C-alpha cells in the first residue's frame, strides 16, 4: 500500500498534454490503478530519459520508472501474509481434538491434559494471531481435510480450512478467497495443544 501511496504523491519532471496516447505507450497501458477515484495509466519508459509516462486526468507526466516497477502484479500480492487482521484477537480456537478458550480473563484447554501457565496459553494464542505465511495465493479448489473453528473476542466467528499439512501447512479462512502457506515447523506448533515453554 505504501508503494501505491507513493505513486499518488510522486513529483513529475515534466507535464505533457495527453493528445497522442500512442506516442507515450498509453493506447494500451501496461498497468492501470485507481486511487481515490483518480485513474493512473502507466505507459512506456523513454529510452533516452529513463522516465516512464503516466497519464492522470488530461495530462501525461514523466516520472521515475521505479513507480511502475513497484506495482504489484496482482491484488493477491497486496494481501497481508498474516492469518488474522491487526484488529482481530482470538477468544477461542477449536481444533478437532482440543479447544483453547478464554473465559473470565483466563485461558483454558479442553480437554485439560497438563498443568499450563497463562503464559503458555498466551504464547500459543499469539503464535496463531501473529502467524505470517510464507506466501498467500488465491484459494484453490482443494477440499478441506479438517476445520478449525475461530471465535474472536469481538464475537465474530469463522472457520479455517486445513487444505494440506505436508509438505507445507495450507490454511484458508471461510470469509476470504485466499489460502495461506506456512512452513512445517510452524504447522506442528499451531496444530498441537499448548505446551509448557521447556517442551
C-alpha positions as CSV (number, residue, x, y, z in Angstrom):
1,X,0.0,0.0,0.0
2,X,2.9,2.4,0.7
3,X,4.1,1.9,-2.9
4,X,0.7,2.9,-4.2
5,X,0.5,5.9,-1.9
6,X,4.0,6.9,-3.2
7,X,2.6,6.9,-6.8
8,X,-0.1,9.4,-5.8
9,X,2.5,11.7,-4.1
10,X,5.1,11.4,-6.9
11,X,6.5,14.6,-8.4
12,X,6.8,14.6,-12.1
13,X,9.8,16.0,-14.0
14,X,7.6,17.0,-17.0
15,X,3.9,17.6,-17.7
16,X,2.8,16.9,-21.2
17,X,-0.6,17.1,-23.0
18,X,-2.2,13.7,-23.4
19,X,-3.2,14.2,-27.0
20,X,-1.3,11.4,-28.7
21,X,-1.5,8.4,-26.4
22,X,0.3,6.1,-28.7
23,X,3.4,8.3,-28.5
24,X,3.6,7.6,-24.8
25,X,2.6,3.9,-24.9
26,X,-0.7,4.7,-23.3
27,X,-3.0,3.4,-26.1
28,X,-2.8,0.1,-24.3
29,X,-1.3,0.9,-20.9
30,X,1.0,-1.6,-19.1
31,X,-0.9,-1.0,-15.9
32,X,-3.8,1.0,-14.5
33,X,-4.7,1.8,-10.9
34,X,-7.4,3.8,-9.4
35,X,-6.7,5.7,-6.1
36,X,-9.5,7.7,-4.5
37,X,-11.3,7.8,-7.9
38,X,-8.3,9.0,-9.8
39,X,-7.1,6.8,-12.7
40,X,-3.4,6.4,-13.3
41,X,-2.3,4.7,-16.6
42,X,1.3,3.6,-16.9
43,X,2.8,3.8,-20.4
44,X,6.2,3.2,-21.9
45,X,9.7,4.1,-20.4
46,X,11.5,6.7,-22.5
47,X,14.8,5.0,-23.7
48,X,16.7,8.3,-23.5
49,X,15.5,10.0,-20.3
50,X,14.7,6.7,-18.5
51,X,11.4,8.2,-17.3
52,X,8.0,6.4,-17.5
53,X,5.0,8.2,-18.9
54,X,2.0,8.1,-16.6
55,X,-1.4,9.6,-17.5
56,X,-3.5,11.2,-14.8
57,X,-6.5,13.2,-15.8
58,X,-5.9,15.0,-19.1
59,X,-2.1,15.2,-18.8
60,X,0.9,12.8,-19.1
61,X,3.7,13.0,-16.6
62,X,7.2,11.8,-16.9
63,X,8.2,10.0,-13.6
64,X,10.9,7.8,-12.3
65,X,10.3,4.2,-13.7
66,X,10.6,2.8,-10.1
67,X,7.0,3.7,-9.5
68,X,5.7,1.5,-12.3
69,X,8.2,-1.3,-11.4
70,X,6.9,-1.2,-7.8
71,X,3.3,-2.0,-8.8
72,X,2.1,-5.4,-7.7
73,X,1.4,-7.9,-10.5
74,X,-2.0,-8.7,-8.9
75,X,-4.2,-7.9,-5.9
76,X,-3.1,-11.1,-4.1
77,X,0.4,-9.6,-3.8
78,X,-1.1,-6.8,-1.7
79,X,-2.7,-9.2,0.8
80,X,-1.3,-9.4,4.2
81,X,0.5,-12.7,4.9
82,X,-0.9,-12.8,8.4
83,X,-3.9,-15.0,9.0
84,X,-5.5,-12.6,11.5
85,X,-6.0,-8.8,10.9
86,X,-4.4,-6.3,13.2
87,X,-7.8,-5.7,14.9
88,X,-8.6,-9.4,15.3
89,X,-7.9,-11.2,18.6
90,X,-8.9,-14.8,19.0
91,X,-11.0,-15.7,22.1
92,X,-11.5,-19.4,21.1
93,X,-9.6,-21.7,18.8
94,X,-11.2,-25.1,18.4
95,X,-9.4,-27.9,16.6
96,X,-10.8,-31.4,16.2
97,X,-9.1,-32.9,19.3
98,X,-8.9,-29.8,21.6
99,X,-10.0,-26.2,22.1
100,X,-8.3,-23.2,23.7
101,X,-10.7,-20.6,25.1
102,X,-10.6,-17.5,27.2
103,X,-13.2,-17.4,30.0
104,X,-13.4,-14.7,32.6
105,X,-10.0,-13.4,31.5
106,X,-8.3,-16.8,31.9
107,X,-7.2,-19.2,29.1
108,X,-8.3,-22.9,29.4
109,X,-7.7,-26.1,27.4
110,X,-10.4,-28.7,26.9
111,X,-9.7,-31.5,27.5
112,X,-7.2,-30.4,30.1
113,X,-4.1,-32.6,29.8
114,X,-1.4,-31.0,31.9
115,X,-0.6,-28.0,34.1
116,X,-0.2,-25.0,31.9
117,X,0.5,-21.4,32.9
118,X,-1.3,-18.5,31.4
119,X,2.0,-17.5,29.8
120,X,1.9,-20.9,27.9
121,X,-1.6,-20.2,26.6
122,X,-0.8,-16.6,25.7
123,X,2.4,-17.7,23.8
124,X,0.3,-20.3,21.8
125,X,-2.5,-17.9,21.0
126,X,-0.1,-15.2,20.0
127,X,1.6,-17.6,17.7
128,X,-1.7,-18.1,15.9
129,X,-2.5,-14.4,15.9
130,X,0.8,-13.4,14.6
131,X,1.5,-16.3,12.2
132,X,2.9,-15.0,9.0
133,X,2.5,-17.1,5.8
134,X,5.4,-17.9,3.5
135,X,3.1,-16.8,0.7
136,X,-0.6,-16.0,0.0
137,X,-2.4,-17.3,-3.0
138,X,-5.9,-17.4,-4.5
139,X,-8.0,-20.1,-2.8
140,X,-7.7,-23.4,-4.7
141,X,-10.5,-26.0,-5.2
142,X,-8.8,-28.4,-2.8
143,X,-11.2,-29.9,-0.3
144,X,-10.6,-29.3,3.4
145,X,-9.0,-32.1,5.3
146,X,-10.1,-30.6,8.6
147,X,-11.6,-27.4,10.0
148,X,-10.6,-25.1,12.8
149,X,-13.4,-23.0,14.4
150,X,-12.4,-19.5,15.4
151,X,-14.3,-17.1,17.7
152,X,-12.8,-13.6,18.0
153,X,-13.1,-11.6,21.2
154,X,-15.5,-9.2,19.4
155,X,-17.9,-12.2,18.9
156,X,-17.2,-12.7,15.1
157,X,-16.8,-16.3,14.1
158,X,-15.3,-18.1,11.1
159,X,-13.7,-21.4,10.2
160,X,-10.2,-22.1,8.9
161,X,-10.0,-25.0,6.5
162,X,-6.9,-27.1,6.6
163,X,-6.2,-27.9,3.0
164,X,-2.8,-29.5,3.5
165,X,-0.5,-30.4,6.4
166,X,2.6,-31.5,4.4
167,X,5.0,-30.5,2.9
168,X,3.5,-27.2,3.9
169,X,0.5,-26.2,6.1
170,X,-2.1,-24.6,3.8
171,X,-5.0,-22.8,5.6
172,X,-7.9,-20.9,4.2
173,X,-10.4,-18.7,6.0
174,X,-14.1,-19.2,5.3
175,X,-14.6,-15.4,5.0
176,X,-11.8,-14.9,2.4
177,X,-10.9,-16.2,-1.1
178,X,-7.2,-16.7,-0.2
179,X,-5.1,-19.5,1.1
180,X,-2.0,-19.2,3.3
181,X,1.1,-21.4,3.1
182,X,3.1,-21.9,6.3
183,X,6.3,-23.8,7.0
184,X,6.2,-27.3,8.5
185,X,7.8,-26.3,11.9
186,X,5.1,-23.7,12.5
187,X,2.4,-26.2,11.4
188,X,3.5,-28.5,14.3
189,X,3.2,-25.8,16.8
190,X,-0.2,-24.4,15.6
191,X,-1.9,-27.8,15.3
192,X,-0.6,-29.1,18.6
193,X,-2.1,-28.2,22.0
194,X,-0.3,-25.5,24.1
195,X,2.7,-26.9,26.0
196,X,5.0,-25.6,28.7
197,X,7.9,-23.4,27.4
198,X,10.5,-26.0,28.2
199,X,9.0,-28.6,25.9
